[in-house]
């Protein structure tokens, strides 16, 4: 193993942490309609559980409404029940054609809870970034024991540290942006 390979593997893991965090943040609702908050909902469709987006069109006609239009009329009740049973926390309104979800304004307490949840998610991303750095450093130490020059090992560790710092900064920026979005009334 050379330092470049080890660094690339560590950077890949760090990048995956960032992408996972972005996806997680997109599901946290911040008072505005966002179709991604329905991503985790699965519905019964011809004997199998499929994502809601596979059986319906999900749109946001305005900042306070999400509209779900099932492709088949008989799916209306199934979709409505799936939304009710989910942890989205919004009661759907069914008019026989489409299902509307009115996004309620967030209370101050709920905003604080969301910021806490967001901070926890950011912390978990940081932990996985640190783990990627630690694994890379362990690989480098093993390579040094197997005959890699020590100064190359040290240079590799410094590169990993710089990568780590860059990704941790990115997580902090993402958290600050999401926190601002949640706290903006």
NORJO-V6484 format. One record per residue. N is the residue number from 1. RES is the residue in three letters. PHI is phi in whole degrees, 0 to 359 (NA if undefined). OMEGA is omega in whole degrees, 0 to 359 (NA if undefined). Layout:
BEGIN
N_RES_PHI_OMEGA / N_RES_PHI_OMEGA
END
This chain:
BEGIN
1_UNK_NA_175 / 2_UNK_256_186 / 3_UNK_297_181 / 4_UNK_297_180 / 5_UNK_297_181 / 6_UNK_298_180 / 7_UNK_296_181 / 8_UNK_297_179 / 9_UNK_298_180 / 10_UNK_296_181 / 11_UNK_295_177 / 12_UNK_300_180 / 13_UNK_296_180 / 14_UNK_295_179 / 15_UNK_296_178 / 16_UNK_296_177 / 17_UNK_298_179 / 18_UNK_297_181 / 19_UNK_296_178 / 20_UNK_296_179 / 21_UNK_296_178 / 22_UNK_301_180 / 23_UNK_295_180 / 24_UNK_297_180 / 25_UNK_298_183 / 26_UNK_293_180 / 27_UNK_274_180 / 28_UNK_275_185 / 29_UNK_278_185 / 30_UNK_240_176 / 31_UNK_86_178 / 32_UNK_245_179 / 33_UNK_294_179 / 34_UNK_214_183 / 35_UNK_300_182 / 36_UNK_294_180 / 37_UNK_292_178 / 38_UNK_264_184 / 39_UNK_302_184 / 40_UNK_278_184 / 41_UNK_277_177 / 42_UNK_242_181 / 43_UNK_237_177 / 44_UNK_283_182 / 45_UNK_221_182 / 46_UNK_49_173 / 47_UNK_87_177 / 48_UNK_229_179 / 49_UNK_269_181 / 50_UNK_234_176 / 51_UNK_298_181 / 52_UNK_306_182 / 53_UNK_294_178 / 54_UNK_277_183 / 55_UNK_237_184 / 56_UNK_207_173 / 57_UNK_266_181 / 58_UNK_246_181 / 59_UNK_228_175 / 60_UNK_237_182 / 61_UNK_296_176 / 62_UNK_211_187 / 63_UNK_291_184 / 64_UNK_244_185 / 65_UNK_225_169 / 66_UNK_244_179 / 67_UNK_247_178 / 68_UNK_243_180 / 69_UNK_242_179 / 70_UNK_297_181 / 71_UNK_287_178 / 72_UNK_242_185 / 73_UNK_301_182 / 74_UNK_291_180 / 75_UNK_277_183 / 76_UNK_308_183 / 77_UNK_295_181 / 78_UNK_297_180 / 79_UNK_296_180 / 80_UNK_301_180 / 81_UNK_296_179 / 82_UNK_297_178 / 83_UNK_293_178 / 84_UNK_299_182 / 85_UNK_284_183 / 86_UNK_282_180 / 87_UNK_265_180 / 88_UNK_295_177 / 89_UNK_80_178 / 90_UNK_235_179 / 91_UNK_276_181 / 92_UNK_283_175 / 93_UNK_247_183 / 94_UNK_252_179 / 95_UNK_253_179 / 96_UNK_91_179 / 97_UNK_244_182 / 98_UNK_227_175 / 99_UNK_249_179 / 100_UNK_253_174 / 101_UNK_242_177 / 102_UNK_273_181 / 103_UNK_280_180 / 104_UNK_286_176 / 105_UNK_296_182 / 106_UNK_282_174 / 107_UNK_280_180 / 108_UNK_300_180 / 109_UNK_296_180 / 110_UNK_295_177 / 111_UNK_300_180 / 112_UNK_297_177 / 113_UNK_299_180 / 114_UNK_295_178 / 115_UNK_296_177 / 116_UNK_300_180 / 117_UNK_299_180 / 118_UNK_297_180 / 119_UNK_298_179 / 120_UNK_298_179 / 121_UNK_297_179 / 122_UNK_296_180 / 123_UNK_296_178 / 124_UNK_296_177 / 125_UNK_296_178 / 126_UNK_298_180 / 127_UNK_298_181 / 128_UNK_291_175 / 129_UNK_293_178 / 130_UNK_298_178 / 131_UNK_298_178 / 132_UNK_298_178 / 133_UNK_297_182 / 134_UNK_298_178 / 135_UNK_299_178 / 136_UNK_298_180 / 137_UNK_295_177 / 138_UNK_299_178 / 139_UNK_300_180 / 140_UNK_298_180 / 141_UNK_297_178 / 142_UNK_296_180 / 143_UNK_296_178 / 144_UNK_296_177 / 145_UNK_297_182 / 146_UNK_272_173 / 147_UNK_117_177 / 148_UNK_290_178 / 149_UNK_301_185 / 150_UNK_297_181 / 151_UNK_293_175 / 152_UNK_295_178 / 153_UNK_299_179 / 154_UNK_296_178 / 155_UNK_299_178 / 156_UNK_299_178 / 157_UNK_297_179 / 158_UNK_297_178 / 159_UNK_298_179 / 160_UNK_299_179 / 161_UNK_296_179 / 162_UNK_296_177 / 163_UNK_300_180 / 164_UNK_305_182 / 165_UNK_299_180 / 166_UNK_298_183 / 167_UNK_287_177 / 168_UNK_297_177 / 169_UNK_300_180 / 170_UNK_298_178 / 171_UNK_299_179 / 172_UNK_300_179 / 173_UNK_296_180 / 174_UNK_298_180 / 175_UNK_296_181 / 176_UNK_300_180 / 177_UNK_295_181 / 178_UNK_293_179 / 179_UNK_299_179 / 180_UNK_298_179 / 181_UNK_299_181 / 182_UNK_291_185 / 183_UNK_280_178 / 184_UNK_286_183 / 185_UNK_273_NA
END
